[in-house]
Amino acid sequence: MSDLGIGAGAGGGGATVRRDPRASQGVLADGVIKTKPRVERNRVLVTGGAGFVGSHLCEFLVNRGDQVICIDNFFTGSKDNIAHLIGKPNFEVIRHDVVEPILLEVDQIFHLACPASPIHYKYNPIKTIKTSFLGTMNMLGLARRVRARFLLTSTSEVYGDPLQHPQTESYWGNVNPIGERSCYDEGKRAAECLTMDYHREHGIEVRIVRIFNTYGPRMALDDGRVVSNFVAQVGALMHPRVRGCDVSL
Ligand SMILES: O=C(O)[C@H]1O[C@H](OP(=O)(O)OP(=O)(O)OC[C@H]2O[C@@H](n3ccc(=O)[nH]c3=O)[C@H](O)[C@@H]2O)[C@H](O)[C@@H](O)[C@@H]1O
């Protein structure tokens, strides 16, 4: 049955074509009312939406009027971060680990799910690189299937121990592939590579942002990243120290 309410024999040639005079009003030849799927406004998936950056993104999108689905395995994120959004008609939360595939009908995917602080990503490095690689592959697979636009949150860590300052996008970095931070640095590099390969091979519309140090409300003080460490140390009247540099301020 075509969208026009035309009943045609499967064989094609010579089939009787009947058009109900009410077809333009959505009534098919057999009198069945044709219903269109309800197209919701911009349906957006945010993975890692219960995290620090993700929860602010969810808030922005919900306030903009998008239909937002947040998925998170709550490894470092928290329900408190999104408590103010729960109950809003255009916000849903699903507890899900992105290393497993998921099928959702969406128009855009913001893929943030990944432990981001050294204490978290070193906690289970094999899981970290699995999350980066398999999680990104699953989300790109979903983007391909539903033709959604895709954004990956990458990181300044893709530059590793950079030899160029400041880093520009044309700089490819200086990364140790076998060190303790590699699960994160190389994981995000592999995620960027997959993103661009899906773009080139399958025409997926993609964006990559390399986030440097962020701070703000809902940042966890025990997160282990430089800004939260400074704030915590200043709060405790200690001399701020830069981890890995042996610098005391
Ligand atoms: O600055 C950056 O480079 C990072 O910024 C954000 O990370 P952020 O919000 O700062 O960190 P978290 O608050 O830990 O958020 C990560 C979220 O991902 C979730 N997550 C983590 C791991 C996992 O396997 N699955 C998963 O859903 C966590 O539960 C959490 O909600 C992005 O989520 C990271 O992808 C990005 O690398």
The ligand as an ORCA input file, in Angstrom:
! r2SCAN-3c Opt
* xyz 0 1
  O      36.353     17.015     29.655
  C      36.306     15.994     28.966
  O      37.227     15.690     28.210
  C      35.132     15.057     29.127
  O      33.962     15.839     29.395
  C      32.822     15.073     29.755
  O      33.076     14.400     30.979
  P      32.612     15.042     32.368
  O      31.198     15.467     32.267
  O      33.590     16.084     32.761
  O      32.799     13.781     33.316
  P      31.741     12.954     34.168
  O      30.995     13.853     35.075
  O      32.495     11.822     34.747
  O      30.708     12.456     33.046
  C      30.852     11.259     32.327
  C      29.500     10.595     32.261
  O      29.582      9.387     31.479
  C      28.953      8.340     32.194
  N      29.540      7.054     31.806
  C      30.834      6.776     32.108
  C      31.370      5.571     31.747
  C      30.592      4.631     31.064
  O      31.048      3.508     30.734
  N      29.318      4.955     30.761
  C      28.766      6.150     31.132
  O      27.576      6.389     30.864
  C      29.171      8.666     33.648
  O      28.325      7.972     34.542
  C      28.984     10.162     33.641
  O      27.636     10.489     33.794
  C      32.483     14.041     28.680
  O      31.435     13.191     29.175
  C      33.695     13.221     28.318
  O      33.386     12.354     27.223
  C      34.831     14.169     27.932
  O      35.952     13.413     27.610
*
